[in-house]
Amino acid sequence: MSDQHDDHHSHDDADSFQPRVLTPGQNRERDIRVKAIEGLLGDQALISDDLLDTVLDSYENDIGPLNGCRVVARAWCDPEYKARLLENGTDAISELGFGGLQGEHLIVVENTPAIHNAIVCTLCSCYPWPVLGLPPFWYKSQSYRSRVMGSPREVLQEFGLELEDDIEIKIWNSDFRTRYMVLPQRPPDTEHMSENELVDIVTRDSMIGVARIELDIKQAPGLSQRQVSDMQGDAALPRKSGELLFQDPWEGEAFAMAVAFCEQQYYEWPEFQALLIKQIAIADKQPEETRPTYYESWLIAFEKLLDAKDILARSAIKKRVGHMKRADFMRRTRLPFFMGGWPGDEEGEEDEEDEEDEEED
């Protein structure tokens, strides 16, 4: 790699790193690809949602506090802000500088002594990630999505949340237009706490609605993967103010899968790192306006390593992606078929990418 790469595309200079911003359509395509890989690996029982959640939780200190915690703490301390939040969640949250993709239309629902709210997306995994951070893998699981609407009390009990019989449970179904966030009840005996102190006690699960905030429950420490977080040079993880920088949830999911497979000893981390550096070198030769982002290179490197280790063929990924694009198209258009050819049937990007790989090899 050349020094020129470090001049204009450095990951070490955390606050100056400005990745190419993908369009919503491009992010959706990458999201489908990541979910295809997750599904194929899950079909073979090679990976679990719990493991991926554990990996992401282990980097919680790197990723930083969830923006939603600040929203909740402000609402607890400022009644006028709380009123604006419940009236127009999107606008009130933007007052704190949060919002954007997957947060354009956000509704906040309040837990009270008589009502408990929880959120789900029954069709896929729509989630207000600008305020809740990366979605937990159980949120995307078929079990949670298919059961929480019909048996909410039973599902919440499985999370360890026992609600009194006289409390009404409301489940809010997110979709690609509207996301929901729960404003949890403020715990008793916290009147003396400052807004900043309150931020520290708010949890992601309480804002999804599968948990209450318990002051005496502490999170267990996560795993330590210094090989990953200490990568330097071209392979260094993108950061901002010292925190891991994910532009879209699929990036965090791709990150978690690569780390999880290393932890399960399917490969050594230097093997993945070498492929990542090579893929970044390929990206570096492309025009800046179309240059693959860091996590696009990460995803390609992960696919290549899975293929090289005979874990998962890239041809199988491509086939699953095609099926998922068709299903996504039908869901969005509500059409049973598409006369002009299915999205994902064209050879397109993946074939060009494979040709480039062959030239590099």
N, C-alpha and C positions, 0 to 999 in steps of 0.2 A: 504494500500500500504506500501511496505517496504522501508527502507532507501536505500536499494541496488539499487532500481530503480533510485533514484536521483543521485547515484554515476555514473551510466553508461548511463543514458538516460534522463538527466535533460534538461528541456526546459528553466529553469531560467538562466542557464549559457549560455548566448546567443551565444558567439563566439565559445564555445567548442561543441555546439550541432551538431552532425553529423548523420543525419538520414540515414537509409538504402536507398540506391539509387535504385529506381525501373528501370527496363529495359524499353526500348521504347515500347515493346509489353505490359508489365504490365501497363504502364501509359495509353496506348491506351484503354485497357480494363476498367480501372477506369474512363477514360474520357467518354466512351460509357455509363457506368452506371450512371454517373452524368447527362449526357444529357438525358437519359431515364427518370430519376426522374424529371428533369426540364420540359420535354415534358408532362409527365403525370399530373404534377401540373398545367402546363399551360393549358392543355385540360380542367381542372376543373375551370379555371379562379381564381386559388388560389394564383397565383404569377405572376408578370409581369417583363419583361426585365428592365423596367424603375426602378422598386424598387430594383432589384439586382444591377443595375448600381449605384444607389444612395448609397447602402450599401458599395460597393467597393470604391466609391469616398470618402465616409466618412472616410475611413482608408488610404487615399492617403498619409497622413503625416507619417503613420506607415510604409507603404510599401516603401516609399522613392521615389526619382525622377526616372523617366524612363531613362534607359540607352541610349535610342535613343536620348534624349535631349542633352546628352553630345556628341554624334556622330554628330548631326546637328550643334551644337555650334562650334565644332572643324572644321567642313567643312567650315563654314562661315568665320572662322578666318585664316584658313590655306589652301591656294589654292592648294598646292601640295597634301595635305591630301584629299581634295575634289576630285581631279583628280583620286587618287587611289580608293576612295570610289565609284565613278561612274564606274570605270573600273572593280573592283572586290570587291563588297560590303562585302562579307564574310571575306576576308583577311584584309581589311581596318578596319572593325569593331573589328576583333580579336586583332588589335594593341592596342585597348583600354581595352582589357581584357574581351570582351563580346562575346558570341556565345554559341554553344552547341546545345542540342536537340531543334528542330524546328527552328534552325538558321544555319543549315549546308550549305545551298545554298541560300544566300540572295542577292537579286538584289535591288539596290537603284536607283530610278528614280527621276529626278530633275524637280521641277516646275520652269517655266520661265515666262516672261511677255506674251509669246504667247501660252504656253502649261500648262495645269493643269492636274495633275495625281491623281488618287485615286485607292485604292486597295480593293479587294473583294476575297472571295472564294465562288464560286457559288455552289460547291458540298457539302461543309460542313462548316468548320470555320477555315481552315488553317491560321495561323497567326504567325508573327515573334515575339513571346512573349519574347525572351531574350533581345530584344531591345525596344519593345513597351509596356512591362508590360503585365498585364492581359487583354485579349480582352474584349471590351465592349459587352454587351449582344445584343445590336442592330446589331452589326456586324454579329452575328450568326443568326439573325432573317431571316425567309423566305422572308419577305417583302424586306429587303435590298438586300439579295443575288439574288433574282429573278428579281429585277427591275433596279439595278444600271447599269447593262451592256446595257440594251436597252433604258433606259430613264435617263441617268446620270445627265443631267442638271436639270431635274425636281426633282430627288432625292436630289441633292446637295442644291437645293432651300429649300427643306424641313428641311435641317440642318441650314438654314439661310445663305447659301453661294450663293450670287448672282454673277455670272461670266459674263463678257462682252461677247457679241455675237461673237466677232472675236477671242475669246480664244478657242483653240482646247482642248477638254477633252479626255484624254486617261484613260481607266480603265484596270488595270492589275489584272489578275485572278490567285490567288495563288493556289497551290495544295500541296500534301503531299511531293513533292520533292523540290519545289521552293517557297520561300516567297518573298514578295516585301515590300519595305518601301519607303515612299515619303520623299525627301529632300525639305522642303518648302522654299519659297523665304524669304530672310532676310528682315524684315520690314525696311522701310526708317527711317532715323534719329536714327539709332542704332550704328553708327560708333564709338561713344565714349564709348560704353559698352564693358566690358571685356568678355572673354570667359565664365567665371563663371556667370556673370550677364546674358549673353545670354541664358545659360542653363535654367534659371528660366522663360524665356518667351516662350520657346518652349512647345507646347501642344501635347498630344497624338493624338487628332483629326486632327491636321495639318499634322502629319506623316502618318495618314491613308489617308488623302486627302479630308476630308469632311469639312475642315475649313481652313481659313487663320489665321495667327497670328496677333492679334489685341492688341496693347499695352494698350489700354484704357479699355479693357474688363477684369474684374477680376472674378475669380471663387467664387461662393457662398459657404459659409462654409458648411461642411457636418454635418451629424448627430454625436452625441456623445454617444458611447456605452461603458461606463467605466466598466460595469459588465463583458463585453467580454474581453476587452484589459487588465483588471487588474486581470484576473484569475491567481492564483498562484499554486505552487506545480506541481503535475502530470498533471493537466489540463492546465497549462500555455501554451500560444501560442508560437510555435517555432519562435525564433528571431535570427537575426545576426546583430551585431552592433546597436541593438535597433530597427531594422526594421523587420516587419513581413516577414517570410521566406516561400515562396511558391516554391516548386521544379518544379511544372507543373501547367498549367492553371486550370485543373480540381480541384486542391486543393483550389484555390481561389474561384471557383464557388461553391464548397461544403460549404466553409466558409460563403459565401454570403447568400446562401439559409437558412442555420441554423439561422443566425442572422436576416434575413428578416422575417422568420416565428415567431421569438420571438417578433420583432417589431410590427407585425400584431396581437400579443397577442393570437396566437394559443397555446402557452405554455409560462411558466415562464422560465427565463434563468437557475435558479438552477436545474430545471428538466433536461434540456439538459446536464448541467455540470455533474450532478450525473451519467447519462448514459455514458458520455464520460470517466469519471474516472473509471467506471466499465469496459468499453471496453478496456481501457489502461491496467487495471489489468489482463484481459484475455490475451492481447497481450504479457504482461511481462512474462508469463509462457512459451512462445514459444521460440525456439532456436533463437539466435541473428540474424543468417543469413536469417531466414524466418519471423522474428517478424514483424507484421504489423506496418507500419509507423504511425505517429501521425494522419495524415489526413485520412489514411485508417480507423483508429479507429473512427475518427470524422464522417466519412461518414456512418459507420455502426450504430453509436449512433443516427445519424439523421434519418436513415431509421427506426430504432426501435421505435423512438419517434413518427414518422408519423404513424406507424402501431398501436402503443398503443393508440394514440388519434383518431383512425379510420379516419385518413385523407387520407392515402395511404397505401394499403396492400403491404407487401414485395413480395407476390406472383405476384402481378401486375407488380412490378418493374422487377422481374425475367423474366416474359413473354415479356415485352417490350425490355429488354436487348437482349433476344434471337433473336427477330425480327431485331434489329439494328445490331447485329453481322452478321446476314445473309446478310443484305444489305451492310455492310462494306466489307464483304468477296467478294461479287459479284463485288463491285466497284473496289476493289484492283486487283482482278484476271481477271475481265472482262468476267467471266463465268456466264451463265444463271442458272446453278445449280451445285450442288456438290454431287457426287455419294457416297462419303464416310461418309455422315452425316454432318450436318451443325455445324459450330462453335457455341458454346453456347447451343447445344442440350444436351451435356453430363451433368450429375448431378453436378459433380466437386465441385468447391470451395464453392459455396453458400450453398450447402447441408451440407458439412462438417462444415461450419460456423454455420449453424442452429443447428446442433447436439451439437456443443460446447456450444452454447447459452443455450440449454436445460439443459446440464449438470450443467452450472453455476447457472441457475435458481433453 
